[in-house]
């Protein structure tokens, strides 16, 4: 295992440098140079030109994914693909019609206009340039190529609001799971006069929540940052390991370097449709983002609504007020190709649109408003532009705190050896005492862990519980409310609570909106990460190779922790399949390397059976979650566990696999040159190198639903930044992309490449193409 440069082995990367000028003289205002792995390096004289160059470059790789995503956020999928087609809203699979209705309301023109109005001038310039660059790329294509682009699917003319919607949509994912299934019904109620026809389908929310929870089990990101006290040379070292979808997922990643001489020089990865890296580094600071899954971003407010009569009403502060019923028409393509309009009527109160939601634990059926920190908030664009300019961890922290935009955990390290954990926010301005006083029906403050799975329901009839600014937008908590820490030791996080993010000590408890201050019992990645920090830090120092191994050793937590308990039952195995399975699992190295024999069997056994077996996992220990404790195997469980082993062996054989089939023979990436075996595994089994695969078929796992995408190992040597990086799935998801194939090979071999950042490295770089643009 090593980090470093590699010799080129594919023809496109050995081609001569190509220079293209699009209406430009030699002194063009911006230049894009593509490295051998397809990474654009954009150099420009101002923010608008910088955005223009990156928009052009991203469109070259991902125009079809961009177009599809933007049409979704505009609420136009039904217009082009039909109302009944399927798509994803947030992390929830739904119909095009429900998606359109959700986004038309939650990302309305008014909210987007408000968000744009709050952005800083340089951010506006960057965003305007970005959309102009996307449009320019499409305009420069020959007419025949434009016509065939994206297999004939629509490619819109992009506008500034599209990119603002991309940022805002990230903040909408939490409430999507509740509101998307209720959107059509809530918009249809006011057409009906018969109260009986207004009944909420009882299975709408439970089905949506079950699907959402299943997907979320496979999501995660990791980051480790080692301070000057444990790194030779005194500078920090960061291993960023964000996870995302591998195909044209709306959170898939794209790699870039953006430079305005003397102002900005940052490299890293952006999410599809965003004009700046969310994970990256400059010459002084490196940072990484993690999904803040433990944080509560929205509250639901139950409304006292009277549906009877010609004018529906609601109560606010003891006064009954009229609801505003606003028509909203969704254009939909019919089966015969005609486009018709489907009109809905959404009800609005002082707290915004309201939805009729079914009963859930702790929430009665009724009408609800939702207050979400993402409403009218695109300040994540400001946030990461400011982060890119930071010259120290202290400046990084200040950049985050002065631009509360994107809900995420952030970690960072700098050339001086300081490392930080910062809650990016935003969070609603609600203290625990205020929440308790506003809870619907009274009662005690909910457990912080439960808020990850059930909504916080407040009284919507009291303005003191509204959490709104005078302009109606959500009120954001002050900086003093957020967890943060700066140290010279070790900071690590695996999407878990802030509480244990500083290795060796605890961060003080914060309000329940910031998540569970304790590590739940079965959070295997959090426990595995802590153990790995103990192991590699045993001698007081951490090396780059050790930092790499934390990800790439592919140790399976569930196997290390509990396989011994399972194998202890094997003496009672009666069936041939159970005995065969026991033999394979006993010989397994307890890793998910490509050549590991037993990982495939254990994946089928654990994810499909034992991990779901009620009462098998140890009970919660809220005092100390880290020590090893065995499975709770009662006498009644012995036979079912052995039966599960036999059934897993049978499943593999039915699909054409031997019980000891190597993991990489089923988990691989298809390329024109053949299959490339891959490694990593399920979040449920506690692998830090998460690769959450789709269900196994006779042809292997069909793809990566969510997992390790980008890796960056950044440190400082003799005061200069050194970065070894890899975008595992490549810039362009097309199978014929040779740069994609090369990076997949590197991922398979557990190798990163040295990113050309300094002048000496750039002078040696064999750029595959140069484009000089003049707007």
ZAMARGU-4260 file (C-alpha; in steps of 0.2 Angstrom, whole numbers, plus 5000, padded with zeros to 4 digits):
<rodrens>
0) 5000/5000/5000 | 5007/5017/4995 | 5003/5034/4990 | 5012/5042/4975 | 5013/5044/4957
5) 5010/5031/4944 | 5016/5028/4926 | 5002/5031/4913 | 4996/5016/4904 | 4981/5022/4893
10) 4983/5030/4876 | 4972/5046/4879 | 4984/5051/4893 | 5000/5050/4882 | 4992/5060/4868
15) 5000/5077/4864 | 4994/5092/4872 | 4978/5100/4863 | 4975/5118/4864 | 4958/5125/4860
20) 4954/5144/4859 | 4935/5148/4859 | 4935/5166/4852 | 4950/5170/4862 | 4967/5179/4860
25) 4983/5173/4868 | 4979/5183/4883 | 4963/5175/4887 | 4955/5180/4904 | 4953/5161/4909
30) 4962/5145/4905 | 4957/5127/4909 | 4970/5113/4909 | 4965/5095/4911 | 4977/5084/4921
35) 4980/5066/4916 | 4966/5060/4926 | 4953/5072/4918 | 4954/5085/4932 | 4951/5103/4926
40) 4963/5116/4933 | 4954/5133/4931 | 4964/5149/4932 | 4954/5166/4930 | 4956/5184/4934
45) 4939/5186/4944 | 4925/5176/4952 | 4914/5176/4937 | 4927/5170/4925 | 4932/5157/4938
50) 4914/5151/4938 | 4913/5151/4920 | 4928/5140/4917 | 4922/5127/4930 | 4904/5127/4923
55) 4911/5124/4906 | 4923/5110/4913 | 4909/5101/4923 | 4897/5102/4909 | 4910/5093/4898
60) 4910/5078/4910 | 4892/5078/4917 | 4880/5089/4907 | 4867/5075/4907 | 4867/5073/4925
65) 4867/5091/4928 | 4852/5093/4916 | 4842/5079/4925 | 4845/5086/4942 | 4840/5104/4938
70) 4824/5098/4929 | 4820/5089/4945 | 4823/5104/4956 | 4813/5115/4945 | 4799/5103/4947
75) 4798/5099/4928 | 4800/5080/4928 | 4782/5077/4924 | 4783/5089/4909 | 4797/5079/4901
80) 4795/5061/4907 | 4777/5059/4912 | 4769/5061/4929 | 4770/5042/4934 | 4789/5040/4930
85) 4800/5037/4945 | 4814/5048/4952 | 4822/5052/4968 | 4817/5067/4979 | 4830/5069/4993
90) 4834/5051/4997 | 4816/5045/4993 | 4811/5036/4978 | 4794/5043/4972 | 4784/5048/4957
95) 4789/5062/4945 | 4772/5071/4950 | 4775/5070/4969 | 4793/5076/4966 | 4788/5091/4956
100) 4775/5096/4968 | 4787/5095/4983 | 4801/5105/4975 | 4789/5118/4967 | 4783/5122/4985
105) 4799/5119/4995 | 4811/5127/4982 | 4798/5140/4977 | 4803/5155/4967 | 4800/5166/4982
110) 4812/5156/4993 | 4825/5155/4980 | 4824/5174/4977 | 4826/5176/4996 | 4841/5165/4996
115) 4850/5174/4981 | 4847/5190/4990 | 4857/5185/5005 | 4872/5179/4995 | 4888/5189/4995
120) 4893/5198/4979 | 4908/5187/4975 | 4897/5172/4977 | 4884/5179/4965 | 4898/5182/4953
125) 4904/5164/4954 | 4887/5157/4952 | 4882/5168/4937 | 4898/5163/4929 | 4895/5145/4932
130) 4879/5144/4924 | 4885/5154/4909 | 4900/5142/4907 | 4888/5127/4907 | 4877/5135/4893
135) 4893/5140/4883 | 4899/5122/4883 | 4882/5116/4876 | 4882/5131/4863 | 4899/5126/4856
140) 4894/5108/4852 | 4890/5105/4834 | 4871/5105/4830 | 4871/5086/4827 | 4880/5083/4843
145) 4868/5095/4853 | 4853/5085/4845 | 4860/5069/4851 | 4865/5075/4868 | 4859/5065/4883
150) 4850/5052/4871 | 4838/5066/4866 | 4833/5070/4884 | 4830/5089/4887 | 4845/5100/4892
155) 4838/5117/4898 | 4847/5133/4897 | 4854/5135/4915 | 4850/5151/4926 | 4857/5157/4942
160) 4842/5150/4952 | 4846/5133/4946 | 4863/5132/4956 | 4855/5140/4971 | 4842/5127/4971
165) 4856/5114/4970 | 4863/5120/4986 | 4846/5123/4995 | 4840/5105/4990 | 4854/5098/5001
170) 4845/5106/5016 | 4828/5099/5010 | 4833/5081/5011 | 4827/5078/5029 | 4809/5084/5027
175) 4807/5076/5010 | 4805/5059/5018 | 4789/5066/5027 | 4782/5078/5015 | 4785/5070/4997
180) 4772/5056/5001 | 4759/5068/5007 | 4762/5081/4993 | 4748/5076/4981 | 4735/5073/4994
185) 4739/5089/5003 | 4737/5098/4987 | 4721/5090/4982 | 4711/5091/4999 | 4703/5108/4995
190) 4696/5103/4978 | 4684/5091/4988 | 4669/5096/4998 | 4666/5078/5006 | 4676/5077/5022
195) 4677/5058/5020 | 4687/5060/5004 | 4701/5070/5014 | 4707/5055/5024 | 4726/5053/5025
200) 4732/5036/5018 | 4738/5027/5033 | 4753/5019/5024 | 4760/5034/5016 | 4773/5040/5029
205) 4777/5022/5036 | 4782/5016/5018 | 4792/5032/5015 | 4801/5031/5031 | 4805/5012/5029
210) 4812/5015/5012 | 4822/5031/5018 | 4829/5021/5033 | 4834/5007/5022 | 4844/5018/5011
215) 4851/5028/5025 | 4859/5013/5033 | 4870/5012/5018 | 4876/5030/5019 | 4891/5038/5028
220) 4907/5047/5026 | 4923/5047/5037 | 4937/5059/5041 | 4952/5059/5051 | 4964/5073/5055
225) 4980/5071/5065 | 4987/5086/5073 | 5005/5092/5075 | 5008/5083/5092 | 5006/5066/5083
230) 5013/5070/5065 | 5032/5071/5061 | 5036/5089/5056 | 5023/5098/5066 | 5010/5100/5053
235) 4993/5092/5052 | 4988/5077/5042 | 4971/5075/5035 | 4963/5059/5028 | 4946/5064/5020
240) 4935/5050/5015 | 4918/5057/5009 | 4906/5044/5002 | 4893/5047/4989 | 4884/5039/4975
245) 4895/5032/4961 | 4884/5036/4946 | 4874/5051/4941 | 4868/5053/4959 | 4863/5071/4964
250) 4877/5070/4977 | 4890/5062/4965 | 4907/5071/4966 | 4917/5080/4953 | 4936/5085/4955
255) 4943/5102/4951 | 4956/5115/4956 | 4951/5134/4955 | 4963/5148/4955 | 4962/5167/4955
260) 4980/5172/4957 | 4983/5181/4974 | 4965/5177/4980 | 4960/5159/4979 | 4969/5143/4975
265) 4960/5127/4981 | 4958/5110/4975 | 4946/5096/4979 | 4929/5089/4975 | 4912/5098/4972
270) 4895/5089/4972 | 4886/5089/4955 | 4880/5106/4951 | 4890/5116/4964 | 4903/5128/4959
275) 4916/5125/4972 | 4924/5111/4982 | 4916/5105/4998 | 4931/5094/5002 | 4948/5100/4998
280) 4964/5109/5002 | 4974/5125/4999 | 4992/5128/5003 | 4988/5131/5021 | 4972/5121/5026
285) 4964/5105/5022 | 4946/5101/5026 | 4933/5087/5024 | 4914/5086/5025 | 4903/5073/5033
290) 4885/5071/5033 | 4878/5077/5050 | 4865/5063/5051 | 4864/5065/5070 | 4857/5083/5069
295) 4839/5088/5068 | 4837/5101/5054 | 4818/5104/5055 | 4803/5103/5067 | 4785/5100/5063
300) 4772/5111/5070 | 4754/5104/5072 | 4741/5116/5066 | 4723/5118/5073 | 4714/5118/5056
305) 4696/5119/5052 | 4692/5112/5035 | 4673/5115/5035 | 4665/5128/5026 | 4670/5138/5011
310) 4685/5146/5020 | 4697/5135/5029 | 4705/5142/5044 | 4719/5139/5057 | 4722/5146/5075
315) 4737/5157/5079 | 4739/5164/5097 | 4720/5161/5100 | 4714/5170/5085 | 4706/5160/5070
320) 4714/5166/5054 | 4710/5161/5036 | 4721/5149/5026 | 4727/5155/5010 | 4723/5142/4996
325) 4736/5145/4982 | 4734/5135/4965 | 4749/5127/4958 | 4749/5119/4941 | 4761/5105/4936
330) 4764/5102/4917 | 4763/5083/4913 | 4767/5074/4898 | 4753/5061/4894 | 4755/5044/4886
335) 4750/5051/4869 | 4763/5065/4870 | 4752/5079/4874 | 4756/5090/4889 | 4742/5094/4901
340) 4741/5104/4917 | 4737/5096/4934 | 4732/5109/4946 | 4734/5107/4965 | 4729/5119/4979
345) 4741/5121/4993 | 4736/5129/5009 | 4747/5142/5017 | 4747/5149/5035 | 4759/5161/5044
350) 4771/5147/5045 | 4771/5143/5027 | 4763/5128/5017 | 4755/5115/5027 | 4753/5096/5024
355) 4741/5083/5030 | 4751/5070/5038 | 4747/5052/5045 | 4750/5047/5063 | 4767/5042/5068
360) 4774/5037/5085 | 4773/5054/5095 | 4764/5063/5081 | 4745/5062/5078 | 4737/5063/5061
365) 4733/5081/5056 | 4739/5097/5047 | 4757/5102/5049 | 4769/5116/5045 | 4787/5112/5044
370) 4801/5124/5049 | 4818/5119/5041 | 4835/5128/5042 | 4836/5125/5023 | 4821/5136/5019
375) 4828/5151/5009 | 4846/5147/5014 | 4859/5144/5001 | 4873/5152/5012 | 4883/5135/5009
380) 4889/5144/4993 | 4896/5158/5004 | 4903/5146/5017 | 4914/5136/5006 | 4920/5150/4996
385) 4926/5158/5012 | 4933/5142/5018 | 4944/5141/5002 | 4953/5157/5007 | 4957/5151/5025
390) 4975/5151/5030 | 4973/5143/5047 | 4961/5132/5056 | 4956/5147/5066 | 4951/5156/5050
395) 4943/5141/5044 | 4932/5140/5059 | 4928/5159/5058 | 4923/5156/5039 | 4911/5142/5044
400) 4903/5152/5059 | 4900/5168/5049 | 4891/5158/5035 | 4879/5146/5042 | 4874/5137/5026
405) 4876/5119/5024 | 4871/5106/5037 | 4887/5095/5040 | 4901/5091/5051 | 4917/5098/5045
410) 4935/5094/5050 | 4951/5103/5046 | 4969/5104/5049 | 4983/5117/5045 | 5001/5118/5041
415) 5004/5124/5059 | 4998/5107/5066 | 4981/5113/5073 | 4966/5103/5069 | 4947/5107/5071
420) 4930/5099/5072 | 4916/5112/5067 | 4898/5110/5066 | 4894/5119/5050 | 4876/5121/5054
425) 4864/5129/5053 | 4853/5124/5067 | 4836/5131/5072 | 4837/5144/5086 | 4828/5133/5099
430) 4835/5128/5116 | 4830/5112/5125 | 4820/5122/5137 | 4810/5131/5123 | 4807/5114/5114
435) 4800/5107/5130 | 4789/5121/5133 | 4782/5120/5115 | 4780/5102/5113 | 4763/5097/5107
440) 4753/5090/5121 | 4766/5094/5134 | 4777/5081/5141 | 4796/5079/5143 | 4810/5083/5131
445) 4812/5069/5119 | 4828/5058/5119 | 4841/5065/5108 | 4844/5048/5099 | 4825/5047/5095
450) 4825/5063/5086 | 4835/5055/5072 | 4821/5044/5068 | 4805/5053/5073 | 4800/5071/5071
455) 4800/5084/5084 | 4782/5090/5085 | 4779/5108/5092 | 4763/5117/5095 | 4759/5127/5079
460) 4746/5138/5086 | 4758/5148/5096 | 4769/5161/5088 | 4782/5159/5102 | 4785/5142/5095
465) 4787/5147/5077 | 4806/5149/5076 | 4804/5162/5062 | 4812/5179/5058 | 4801/5194/5055
470) 4802/5190/5036 | 4796/5173/5039 | 4812/5163/5036 | 4819/5151/5049 | 4828/5159/5064
475) 4846/5152/5065 | 4855/5148/5082 | 4869/5159/5087 | 4887/5153/5086 | 4889/5149/5104
480) 4876/5135/5103 | 4886/5124/5091 | 4899/5110/5096 | 4917/5114/5090 | 4934/5110/5096
485) 4952/5114/5091 | 4967/5103/5096 | 4984/5097/5091 | 4979/5079/5094 | 4967/5068/5084
490) 4950/5072/5078 | 4939/5058/5069 | 4921/5056/5064 | 4911/5043/5055 | 4895/5053/5053
495) 4892/5050/5072 | 4889/5062/5086 | 4900/5077/5090 | 4903/5070/5107 | 4918/5058/5104
500) 4925/5067/5089 | 4941/5073/5098 | 4950/5056/5102 | 4954/5054/5120 | 4941/5067/5127
505) 4923/5071/5126 | 4915/5087/5119 | 4903/5095/5131 | 4884/5091/5129 | 4874/5102/5118
510) 4856/5104/5114 | 4846/5089/5107 | 4845/5097/5090 | 4863/5094/5088 | 4860/5075/5090
515) 4863/5061/5102 | 4878/5065/5114 | 4881/5046/5116 | 4887/5033/5104 | 4872/5021/5101
520) 4877/5003/5105 | 4878/4997/5087 | 4887/5011/5078 | 4901/5000/5072 | 4910/5012/5062
525) 4912/5024/5077 | 4919/5011/5088 | 4930/5004/5074 | 4937/5021/5071 | 4941/5024/5090
530) 4950/5007/5091 | 4960/5011/5075 | 4965/5028/5083 | 4971/5018/5098 | 4981/5006/5088
535) 4990/5018/5076 | 4993/5031/5090 | 5000/5018/5102 | 5018/5025/5099 | 5013/5043/5100
540) 5015/5046/5081 | 5004/5043/5065 | 5012/5041/5048 | 5004/5043/5031 | 5004/5024/5028
545) 4995/5021/5044 | 4982/5035/5040 | 4979/5026/5023 | 4978/5009/5031 | 4963/5015/5043
550) 4953/5015/5027 | 4961/5002/5016 | 4964/4988/5028 | 4945/4984/5025 | 4943/4976/5043
555) 4926/4970/5046 | 4920/4976/5063 | 4905/4964/5064 | 4917/4949/5060 | 4931/4955/5072
560) 4918/4958/5086 | 4906/4943/5084 | 4911/4930/5072 | 4919/4920/5086 | 4902/4920/5095
565) 4894/4913/5079 | 4908/4900/5075 | 4906/4893/5093 | 4889/4886/5088 | 4896/4877/5073
570) 4899/4861/5082 | 4880/4858/5082 | 4879/4861/5063 | 4869/4847/5056 | 4866/4851/5038
575) 4880/4850/5025 | 4877/4868/5020 | 4879/4874/5038 | 4895/4865/5040 | 4902/4871/5023
580) 4898/4889/5028 | 4906/4887/5045 | 4922/4881/5037 | 4922/4895/5025 | 4919/4908/5039
585) 4932/4900/5050 | 4946/4902/5037 | 4941/4920/5032 | 4953/4934/5036 | 4939/4944/5042
590) 4942/4958/5029 | 4933/4964/5014 | 4948/4964/5002 | 4945/4959/4984 | 4953/4942/4987
595) 4945/4939/5004 | 4936/4922/5004 | 4921/4922/5016 | 4917/4941/5015 | 4903/4937/5002
600) 4896/4923/5012 | 4896/4934/5028 | 4888/4949/5018 | 4873/4938/5014 | 4872/4931/5031
605) 4874/4947/5041 | 4865/4960/5031 | 4851/4948/5026 | 4848/4939/5042 | 4859/4940/5058
610) 4860/4959/5058 | 4841/4959/5058 | 4838/4946/5071 | 4829/4953/5086 | 4839/4953/5102
615) 4855/4946/5095 | 4865/4962/5096 | 4871/4968/5113 | 4860/4980/5123 | 4864/4998/5124
620) 4878/5004/5135 | 4877/5022/5137 | 4891/5024/5149 | 4905/5017/5139 | 4900/5011/5121
625) 4918/5005/5116 | 4923/4989/5125 | 4919/4973/5117 | 4904/4963/5121 | 4897/4947/5114
630) 4881/4944/5105 | 4866/4939/5115 | 4864/4921/5110 | 4850/4913/5120 | 4847/4894/5118
635) 4832/4898/5106 | 4844/4907/5094 | 4856/4893/5091 | 4847/4884/5078 | 4841/4899/5069
640) 4859/4906/5067 | 4865/4889/5060 | 4850/4889/5048 | 4854/4907/5043 | 4872/4901/5038
645) 4865/4886/5028 | 4852/4897/5020 | 4866/4910/5015 | 4876/4896/5007 | 4861/4890/4998
650) 4858/4908/4991 | 4876/4909/4984 | 4875/4892/4976 | 4858/4896/4968 | 4866/4911/4960
655) 4881/4901/4954 | 4894/4906/4968 | 4904/4894/4978 | 4903/4898/4997 | 4921/4904/4997
660) 4920/4914/4982 | 4932/4929/4983 | 4923/4946/4987 | 4930/4954/4972 | 4923/4941/4960
665) 4906/4948/4964 | 4910/4966/4968 | 4919/4973/4953 | 4918/4988/4941 | 4915/4983/4923
670) 4926/4992/4910 | 4930/4989/4891 | 4946/4980/4896 | 4937/4969/4908 | 4931/4968/4926
675) 4941/4977/4940 | 4939/4968/4957 | 4935/4980/4971 | 4935/4980/4990 | 4926/4988/5004
680) 4909/4983/5011 | 4893/4987/5021 | 4891/5000/5034 | 4881/4988/5043 | 4896/4977/5046
685) 4906/4992/5052 | 4919/4994/5037 | 4927/5011/5037 | 4929/5009/5018 | 4911/5009/5015
690) 4904/5002/4999 | 4886/4999/5000 | 4881/4988/4986 | 4865/4984/4978 | 4858/4966/4981
695) 4868/4952/4974 | 4863/4944/4957 | 4871/4930/4947 | 4881/4943/4938 | 4888/4951/4954
700) 4883/4966/4963 | 4874/4978/4951 | 4883/4994/4958 | 4888/5005/4972 | 4873/5013/4980
705) 4884/5024/4991 | 4902/5023/4997 | 4920/5028/4996 | 4921/5040/4981 | 4935/5053/4985
710) 4950/5051/4995 | 4963/5064/5000 | 4978/5062/5011 | 4985/5080/5014 | 5000/5084/5025
715) 5014/5097/5025 | 5032/5093/5021 | 5045/5106/5024 | 5031/5119/5025 | 5023/5114/5008
720) 5007/5105/5006 | 5007/5088/4999 | 4991/5079/4993 | 4988/5061/4987 | 4971/5060/4980
725) 4959/5048/4971 | 4941/5050/4964 | 4938/5031/4964 | 4924/5032/4951 | 4932/5045/4940
730) 4926/5061/4933 | 4915/5054/4920 | 4904/5040/4924 | 4904/5033/4906 | 4911/5016/4905
735) 4922/5021/4890 | 4931/5034/4900 | 4949/5029/4901 | 4953/5040/4915 | 4938/5032/4925
740) 4946/5015/4921 | 4963/5020/4927 | 4957/5027/4943 | 4946/5012/4946 | 4962/5001/4944
745) 4971/5013/4957 | 4957/5011/4969 | 4957/4992/4967 | 4976/4992/4970 | 4974/5004/4986
750) 4984/5018/4978 | 4982/5036/4977 | 4991/5048/4966 | 5001/5064/4970 | 4991/5079/4965
755) 5001/5092/4955 | 4999/5108/4965 | 5016/5117/4965 | 5025/5124/4951 | 5038/5111/4949
760) 5025/5097/4949 | 5014/5107/4936 | 5029/5109/4925 | 5031/5090/4924 | 5012/5087/4922
765) 5007/5081/4905 | 4991/5090/4903 | 4979/5082/4890 | 4970/5097/4885 | 4970/5116/4887
770) 4956/5127/4883 | 4957/5146/4884 | 4940/5155/4885 | 4935/5173/4883 | 4917/5177/4888
</rodrens>
